[in-house]
Amino acid sequence: MTRPVRDHRWLSRVMAAAFPGTLLIIGIIAVIGRLFHSQGRPNDLLDQYLMWMGALLWIASFSTCFLWRSAARAWCFYVLANLVMWGFFLLAGLWPS
């Protein structure tokens, strides 16, 4: 009989997905929206896609936060991914003028 896994650090992993993970998702949506010239109209097909893609990415972020061996690794991954995503956003000149 196997013993249940008792990990008391689950809250810090969920916080890693909640705070930097949400910023990462906003960055992904911003890059895709700017690359495909989204106008921000709610009845446009691309904008609907971006809205629903955000929800799916948010679920994926919360699902994958438990794949890391420790909470510190989860935080490091999400922060590093944020730096890469927002660095690309700023260096590629995607910031709205």
Residue frames relative to the residue before (quaternion, step in Angstrom):
aa qw qx qy qz dx dy dz
M 1.0000 0.0000 0.0000 0.0000 0.00 0.00 0.00
T 0.3212 -0.7586 0.5363 0.1836 3.57 -0.84 0.96
R 0.4291 -0.6883 0.5265 0.2548 3.49 -1.18 0.64
P 0.5206 -0.6381 0.4494 0.3463 3.61 -0.99 0.67
V 0.4825 -0.6478 0.5062 0.3021 3.55 -1.13 0.65
R 0.0747 -0.7924 0.6054 0.0082 3.52 -0.77 1.06
D 0.0704 0.7965 -0.5906 0.1088 3.51 -0.13 1.30
H 0.2352 -0.8105 0.5263 0.1040 3.54 -0.51 1.19
R 0.6237 0.5467 -0.3400 0.4434 3.59 1.27 -0.01
W 0.3316 0.7747 -0.4881 0.2271 3.59 1.15 0.36
L 0.6182 0.5649 -0.3560 0.4148 3.57 1.04 -0.68
S 0.6709 0.4822 -0.3131 0.4683 3.61 0.95 -0.78
R 0.6167 0.5181 -0.3514 0.4772 3.61 1.12 -0.50
V 0.6458 0.5001 -0.3172 0.4818 3.58 1.01 -0.77
M 0.6382 0.5103 -0.3296 0.4730 3.60 1.02 -0.70
A 0.6078 0.5345 -0.3525 0.4698 3.60 1.10 -0.61
A 0.6776 0.4562 -0.2947 0.4959 3.59 1.01 -0.69
A 0.6619 0.5330 -0.3143 0.4231 3.58 1.04 -0.72
F 0.7934 0.3427 -0.1931 0.4646 3.60 0.65 -1.02
P 0.7739 0.2754 -0.2204 0.5259 3.66 0.43 -0.97
G 0.5852 0.5793 -0.3751 0.4258 3.60 1.13 -0.48
T 0.6547 0.4965 -0.3072 0.4800 3.57 1.03 -0.78
L 0.6347 0.5096 -0.3316 0.4770 3.59 1.02 -0.71
L 0.6251 0.5295 -0.3335 0.4666 3.57 1.07 -0.70
I 0.6561 0.5053 -0.3113 0.4661 3.59 0.94 -0.84
I 0.6312 0.5112 -0.3321 0.4796 3.58 1.00 -0.77
G 0.6462 0.5161 -0.3194 0.4627 3.59 1.02 -0.74
I 0.6420 0.5144 -0.3249 0.4665 3.58 0.97 -0.81
I 0.6682 0.4896 -0.2978 0.4744 3.56 0.93 -0.89
A 0.6449 0.5238 -0.3245 0.4521 3.59 1.00 -0.78
V 0.6620 0.4960 -0.3143 0.4657 3.59 0.91 -0.85
I 0.6778 0.4752 -0.3015 0.4732 3.59 0.84 -0.90
G 0.6520 0.5228 -0.3161 0.4491 3.59 0.96 -0.80
R 0.6900 0.4574 -0.2856 0.4828 3.59 0.96 -0.80
L 0.6516 0.5199 -0.3291 0.4436 3.61 0.98 -0.73
F 0.7575 0.3388 -0.1918 0.5240 3.59 1.07 -0.71
H 0.4744 -0.7286 0.4002 0.2899 3.59 1.30 0.46
S 0.0999 0.8056 -0.5690 0.1315 3.54 0.74 1.08
Q 0.3168 -0.7707 0.5298 0.1580 3.57 -0.97 0.88
G 0.4731 -0.6978 0.4303 0.3227 3.61 1.20 -0.19
R 0.4426 0.6663 -0.4766 0.3647 3.57 1.14 0.53
P 0.4484 -0.7311 0.4383 0.2690 3.61 -0.69 0.99
N 0.6967 0.4569 -0.2985 0.4655 3.62 1.11 -0.39
D 0.5102 0.6306 -0.4247 0.4020 3.59 1.27 0.11
L 0.5608 -0.6420 0.4113 0.3227 3.57 -1.00 0.85
L 0.6549 0.5118 -0.3220 0.4533 3.61 0.93 -0.84
D 0.6698 0.4981 -0.3057 0.4581 3.57 0.96 -0.81
Q 0.6111 0.5217 -0.3426 0.4869 3.57 1.10 -0.62
Y 0.6328 0.5297 -0.3212 0.4646 3.57 1.00 -0.85
L 0.6732 0.4929 -0.3023 0.4609 3.60 0.87 -0.92
M 0.6360 0.5326 -0.3335 0.4479 3.59 1.00 -0.78
W 0.7249 0.4208 -0.2531 0.4832 3.58 0.83 -0.95
M 0.5875 0.5581 -0.3716 0.4531 3.59 1.13 -0.53
G 0.6064 0.5621 -0.3456 0.4437 3.57 1.09 -0.69
A 0.6590 0.5005 -0.3086 0.4691 3.57 0.96 -0.82
L 0.6667 0.4930 -0.3056 0.4680 3.59 0.96 -0.81
L 0.6504 0.5014 -0.3172 0.4743 3.59 1.01 -0.76
W 0.6241 0.5354 -0.3399 0.4564 3.57 1.06 -0.68
I 0.6416 0.4991 -0.3138 0.4907 3.58 1.01 -0.78
A 0.6525 0.5063 -0.3133 0.4687 3.59 0.97 -0.83
S 0.6292 0.5354 -0.3356 0.4526 3.59 1.02 -0.74
F 0.6942 0.4560 -0.2786 0.4822 3.57 0.92 -0.86
S 0.6456 0.5189 -0.3260 0.4556 3.58 1.11 -0.54
T 0.7436 0.4233 -0.2320 0.4627 3.57 0.95 -0.82
C 0.4960 0.6689 -0.4463 0.3277 3.62 1.14 -0.17
F 0.6693 0.4995 -0.3043 0.4583 3.60 1.18 -0.43
L 0.5219 0.6439 -0.4157 0.3745 3.59 1.24 0.01
W 0.6084 0.5644 -0.3563 0.4293 3.58 1.20 -0.41
R 0.5790 -0.6268 0.4111 0.3206 3.54 -1.09 0.76
S 0.7986 0.0557 -0.0208 0.5989 3.56 1.07 -0.70
A 0.6324 -0.5327 0.3987 0.3966 3.53 -1.26 0.29
A 0.6111 0.5556 -0.3538 0.4391 3.59 1.07 -0.66
R 0.6504 0.4997 -0.3199 0.4743 3.59 1.00 -0.73
A 0.6197 0.5283 -0.3445 0.4671 3.58 1.04 -0.69
W 0.6592 0.4964 -0.3063 0.4746 3.57 0.92 -0.89
C 0.6549 0.5128 -0.3196 0.4538 3.60 0.91 -0.88
F 0.6481 0.5149 -0.3279 0.4554 3.59 0.94 -0.82
Y 0.7058 0.4678 -0.2831 0.4505 3.58 0.77 -0.98
V 0.6531 0.4946 -0.3223 0.4743 3.60 0.99 -0.74
L 0.6578 0.4960 -0.3129 0.4725 3.60 0.94 -0.82
A 0.6456 0.5054 -0.3194 0.4751 3.60 0.98 -0.79
N 0.6193 0.5294 -0.3388 0.4706 3.60 1.08 -0.66
L 0.6577 0.5092 -0.3176 0.4553 3.57 0.90 -0.87
V 0.6569 0.4985 -0.3099 0.4732 3.57 0.98 -0.82
M 0.6913 0.4901 -0.2912 0.4440 3.60 0.81 -0.97
W 0.7291 0.4083 -0.2566 0.4857 3.59 0.77 -0.96
G 0.5765 0.5524 -0.3807 0.4664 3.60 1.15 -0.44
F 0.6417 0.5010 -0.3137 0.4887 3.57 1.00 -0.81
F 0.6389 0.5406 -0.3223 0.4423 3.56 0.97 -0.86
L 0.7230 0.4300 -0.2498 0.4796 3.58 0.91 -0.88
L 0.7055 0.4699 -0.2783 0.4517 3.60 0.90 -0.88
A 0.6646 0.4901 -0.3110 0.4705 3.59 1.09 -0.53
G 0.4831 -0.6969 0.4192 0.3245 3.58 1.25 0.02
L 0.3804 0.7487 -0.4674 0.2761 3.56 1.09 0.63
W 0.4643 0.6756 -0.4567 0.3456 3.59 1.24 -0.13
P 0.4622 -0.7005 0.4516 0.3028 3.62 -0.73 0.95
S 0.2767 -0.7815 0.5398 0.1458 3.56 -0.95 0.87
